[in-house]
Amino acid sequence: MSRPLVIAPSILSADFASLGAEVRAIEDAGADWVHFDVMDGHFVPNLTIGPGVAAAIRPHVRTKLDVHLMISPVDAYLGDFAEAGADTITVHAEAGPHLYRSLQHIKSLGKRAGVALNPGTPPDAIDYVLDLVDLVLVMTVNPGFGGQDFIPAMLGKISAVHAKVGDRPIDIEVDGGITPLTAPLVVAAGANALVAGSYIFKDGPSTYGDMIGALKNAAASR
């Protein structure tokens, strides 16, 4: 099943003093989703934002709020992010003792459920949860910080996930090191949702349209 191409700017790289304006700017520039990275300083070596910030920017989001939880244990916070207005909630395969139960909980909250795979997590981690997920996120850098270099070995993992997904209506998302050079590679491997942070935000709002357009054009040229 062919899924539409999605560009999801990560507001981890946005101006935190002006998040509402930043969300409006990236959507006006052509963003399809708003990617919201949550880190706890425990599961990953960084501490970022929580459900209160998600609730604060929700009124500014006209597309979809794509929440990526890099926290452990994760289950206690699923309800908070659902209440804050997340459309998709993605958890890491290792973020709790029972991945299947975590995904069931997300679905019971009426949200799209995603599972994230770290670079060292094998693709077969999704084998027994595919009927519960709406999205598989392949990390193409180690989670925790923006601005890292793309890990080329992850192209094989994207292809493996794509083969496992088959005709199911599941988005395959990639996060880390996405630029016009890597975008066509991940799309050719089977991804359809591309998270980009530092590339899109690095030069300020006046360039957001150009950056998002460059990613879409590059992805279409695969």
N, C-alpha and C positions, 0 to 999 in steps of 0.2 A: 504494500500500500504506500503510495507516494504522499508525503506530508508536506504542507506548505513551508517555505523557508521563513524562519523567524530570526530576527535580530533582537537580542535582549541585553541592552546596556546594563552593566553592573554599577549601581550607585555607590559601591565601595570606593570608586575612584572619583565620585562627584564632590562638589563643594558642600560640605556638611553644614555650613552656615546658611545655605540657601537650597535645601533639598526640595522644597515644593517647587521652586522656580526651575531647578535642574530637571525634575521629573517632567514638568510641562515642556521644557525646551527639548528634551530628547524625544518626547512623543511628537511634538510639532516637526521634528527633524526626520521622522519616519520610523522610530522604534516600534516594534510589535509587542514586546513585553517589557516590563521593568523588573530587573533582577535584583533581589534583595539578599545580600550575604550576611548571615548571622554567625559570629564566631565567639567562642566562650573562653579563650585563653587556656583551655584544658584539652579538648579534643584536637584543637589546632593552636599553633603558637601566636595567637592574636586575639584581641578583644574588640568587638565592634558594637553593634546595635541590637536592640531587642524589640519586643512587640509594641512597646509604646511609640517608638519611632515609626514602625509599620503603620500603626493606627493614625499617626499624625500625617503621613504622606498619602494615605489611602484616598482622601478626598481629591487629591491632585492627579490620581492615576485614572486615566480613561481607558487604558488597554487592559492588561492583565498583570497582577502583582505575583511575581514568580519568586517564592521564598525558598532559599537554600539554607538549611540548618546544619551548620558545622559545629554541633554541640552534642555533648554526651554527659549524662543520660538525656535522651531527647523526649521521651514520652510525656513527661510532666508539662511540657511547653506547647504541645500540639494544639490544645484547646485555645491557648492564649493567642497563637498566631492565626488560627482560624477566626477567632473573634475580632482580631485586628484587621481582617479583610483580605488575607491571602487567598489567591485563586488556586495556586499550586503550592503544595508543601513537600519539599524533597528532604529526605533523611539519608544519612550514610548507612551502608550495610552494617557497619560496625558500631553504630551509635546507640544501640540498645541490645538487650539480651534476646529479643524476639522480633526480628524484622517483620515477619508476617503480621504479628499483632499490631505493630506500629502502623503499618500500611492500612490494616483494617480500621484502625482508629481514625486515621486521616479521612478515609472514605466515609466513615460514619458521621463525620463532621460536615459532609457535603462538599469536600474539596478534592481537587485532582491530587493524586498521590504520585510522588517520584522517589526513586532510589538512586543514590549517588555512589559511584565507584572511584575510589582513590587510585592513583597510578599502580600501587601494589596489590590492589584488589582484583581477583580474577573475574572474568565475565560470567563464570558459572554461578556466581553469588546471586544472580537474578533468576536462575532456572525455575525455582519453585514459587516465585512471587509474580511471574509475568501476568497472570490473570487478574492481579490486583492493581498493577501500576498503569499510570497514564504517561509516564515520562521516565527515561533512564538518562542520568547525567554522567557522562564520562569526564572525569577530571584529567585535563591534559597538562596540568602542572600539579605540584604538591599543594594541597589546600592550606590557606593561612594568609597569603599575601598577594596583592596584585603586582603586575609588572614582571612576572617571571617568564622565562623562555619556554616555549612549547616543547613537549617531550615527543619526538617523532615516533617512538615505539607505540604510542597510544593509538596511532592510526590502525594498527592491527586489532586492537581491542574494540575500536569503533566498528570495524568490519564484523568482528565476532558478535558484538551486541546486535548489530543490524540483522545478521543471520538468525539469531535467536528470536528476535522480535517478529520477523517474517511479515505476515499480513495484518498483524494486530494494529489497532489504532493507537500506537504509542510513539510519542515524540522521542527522538534521540538528541540529547543536548550535549554540547561540549563547552568546557569552561577552562580557559587558561591559554594565554599566548595567542589569541585569535587576532589576526591582521589580514590584510588582503593577500598575503603570501600563504598563510595557513588555511584561510577560509575555504578555498577550492579543494584542498586536500581532505579536510574533514567531511565536506559535503560529498565528495567522491567516495569516501569510505562508508557513507550511510547516514551521517548526521543531518538534521534539518533545523535545529535550534542552536544558535551561536551566541554565547555570552562573551561580551567584550567590555573591558573596563578602561584600563589606562589608554588604550589606543583611541577610544572614542572621546574621552574627557580631557586628554592631555593639553589641548590648545584652546579650550574654552568654548562657550556656547555658539560663537559665530561659525565654528567649524563642524558642529555636530552633524548637520545634514550631509556635508561632504564625507565625513568619516563613515556614517551609516550607509550612504550611497556607495562608497567604495567597497565596503564589505559585501553588500548585496550584488554589486556588479561582479566582483571577484568570485563569489560563490556561484553565480549563474554561469560563469565561464569554465566551470570544471570540465 
